[in-house]
Amino acid sequence: MSSENATLHHRLPGDVTAVDLERLCWMLVAVALLADVVTTFVGLQVGLAESNPAARGAIEGYGVAGMLALKAFAVGIGLVGRLLLEPEYRPIVPVGLAVPWLAAAILNLYTISTVV
């Protein structure tokens, strides 16, 4: 028995394709990005400070536009990086963007709730 030319195909449950999953994950990125930006600026309005030095510099220098430019840069890097992956592994890129931004938004909400 030989394993030459053998391939392993991963199938997702149901009728979900890797393309569908990636599309859903990019929508999650948009929600996470928006949640992080909104909660960051609400936190700043109630007297909190940005703890990320790169984001702090972007906000202090350019306000919301600076924060959005920083996020757009991260998304751009992700879009370029995903081209290096096989299609079935591409959903990991938006997940890698969305998870920390969602975590930041949740932490922001918690911190805002302690001062309001």
C-alpha positions as CSV (number, residue, x, y, z in Angstrom):
1,M,0.0,0.0,0.0
2,S,1.4,3.4,-1.0
3,S,0.4,6.9,0.1
4,E,1.7,8.5,-3.0
5,N,-0.7,11.1,-4.5
6,A,-3.0,10.6,-1.5
7,T,-4.7,13.7,-0.4
8,L,-6.7,14.5,2.7
9,H,-9.8,16.6,2.3
10,H,-11.3,18.2,5.3
11,R,-15.0,18.5,5.2
12,L,-17.0,20.9,7.3
13,P,-20.2,19.8,8.9
14,G,-23.4,20.2,6.8
15,D,-23.2,22.0,3.5
16,V,-20.7,24.7,4.8
17,T,-17.8,25.2,2.4
18,A,-14.4,26.7,3.3
19,V,-15.4,29.8,1.2
20,D,-18.7,30.1,3.2
21,L,-16.8,29.8,6.5
22,E,-14.2,32.3,5.4
23,R,-16.9,34.8,4.4
24,L,-18.6,34.4,7.8
25,C,-15.3,34.9,9.5
26,W,-14.7,38.1,7.6
27,M,-18.1,39.4,8.7
28,L,-17.1,38.6,12.3
29,V,-13.9,40.7,11.7
30,A,-16.1,43.6,10.7
31,V,-18.2,43.3,13.8
32,A,-15.2,42.8,16.1
33,L,-13.4,45.8,14.5
34,L,-16.5,48.0,15.0
35,A,-17.0,46.8,18.5
36,D,-13.4,47.5,19.5
37,V,-13.3,50.9,17.9
38,V,-16.7,52.0,19.4
39,T,-15.9,50.7,22.9
40,T,-12.4,52.2,22.8
41,F,-13.8,55.7,22.0
42,V,-16.6,55.3,24.6
43,G,-14.0,54.4,27.2
44,L,-11.9,57.4,26.2
45,Q,-15.0,59.6,26.6
46,V,-15.5,58.4,30.2
47,G,-11.9,59.0,31.2
48,L,-10.2,55.7,30.5
49,A,-6.8,55.5,28.6
50,E,-5.8,53.4,25.7
51,S,-3.2,50.8,26.9
52,N,-1.9,49.8,23.4
53,P,0.9,52.2,22.6
54,A,0.4,51.9,18.8
55,A,-3.3,52.6,19.1
56,R,-2.7,55.3,21.6
57,G,-0.3,57.1,19.2
58,A,-2.7,56.7,16.3
59,I,-5.6,58.1,18.3
60,E,-3.6,61.0,19.8
61,G,-2.3,61.9,16.4
62,Y,-5.3,61.3,14.1
63,G,-8.4,60.4,16.3
64,V,-10.8,57.9,14.9
65,A,-9.2,58.1,11.4
66,G,-5.9,57.0,13.0
67,M,-7.5,54.1,14.7
68,L,-9.4,53.0,11.6
69,A,-6.1,53.3,9.5
70,L,-4.4,51.1,12.0
71,K,-7.2,48.5,11.8
72,A,-7.2,48.8,8.0
73,F,-3.5,48.1,7.9
74,A,-4.0,44.9,10.0
75,V,-6.8,43.8,7.7
76,G,-4.6,44.5,4.7
77,I,-1.8,42.4,6.1
78,G,-4.3,39.6,6.7
79,L,-5.7,39.8,3.2
80,V,-2.1,39.5,1.7
81,G,-1.2,36.7,4.1
82,R,-4.2,34.6,3.4
83,L,-3.0,34.3,-0.2
84,L,-0.1,32.2,1.1
85,L,-2.5,29.6,2.5
86,E,-4.4,26.8,0.9
87,P,-8.1,27.8,0.5
88,E,-9.3,25.4,3.3
89,Y,-7.0,27.1,5.8
90,R,-7.8,30.7,4.9
91,P,-10.5,31.2,7.5
92,I,-7.8,31.2,10.2
93,V,-6.7,34.6,9.0
94,P,-10.0,36.5,9.9
95,V,-10.3,34.4,13.0
96,G,-6.8,35.6,14.0
97,L,-8.0,39.2,13.6
98,A,-11.5,38.9,15.1
99,V,-10.6,37.0,18.3
100,P,-8.3,39.7,19.8
101,W,-10.6,42.5,18.7
102,L,-13.6,40.8,20.3
103,A,-11.6,40.2,23.4
104,A,-10.5,43.8,23.5
105,A,-14.2,44.9,23.1
106,I,-15.3,42.7,25.9
107,L,-12.5,44.0,28.1
108,N,-13.4,47.5,27.1
109,L,-17.1,46.9,28.1
110,Y,-16.1,45.5,31.4
111,T,-13.7,48.4,32.2
112,I,-16.3,51.0,31.1
113,S,-18.9,49.3,33.4
114,T,-16.6,49.7,36.4
115,V,-16.4,53.5,35.9
116,V,-19.9,54.4,34.8
